[in-house]
């Protein structure tokens, strides 16, 4: 019989910390470097954004964030080429997202 007040040995007490550490390692391995775009690619993205803004067409936006390439669908609401930013409303949550043009990797019509 166990003496009172003594805790049982818990072999998995450190599991969450180990898991988080492991997840970080896995995430780091999954990270990719931000693709470098040519002038032509950047111009094409800009044209697509501006056309999408004026025609209210939906676009696929692929951007780089924290070592990952993420693609979202949305509508362009504002483009400021000189200020290096644009605003899009994502289709899923209907939220406004302000983003730097320099984070964009690709923009295509849906």
Number of C-alpha atoms within 10 A of each C-alpha: 3 7 6 6 6 7 8 7 7 7 7 8 9 9 10 10 10 12 11 11 12 12 12 12 12 11 13 13 10 10 14 13 10 16 12 10 13 9 9 9 14 18 12 15 19 19 13 18 29 19 14 21 19 11 11 14 15 20 24 16 23 17 21 18 13 12 14 15 18 13 16 15 19 26 23 26 18 17 20 13 14 7 9 12 16 18 19 24 19 19 14 9 8 11 11 15 13 14 15 15 21 14 16 23 20 20 23 15 15 10
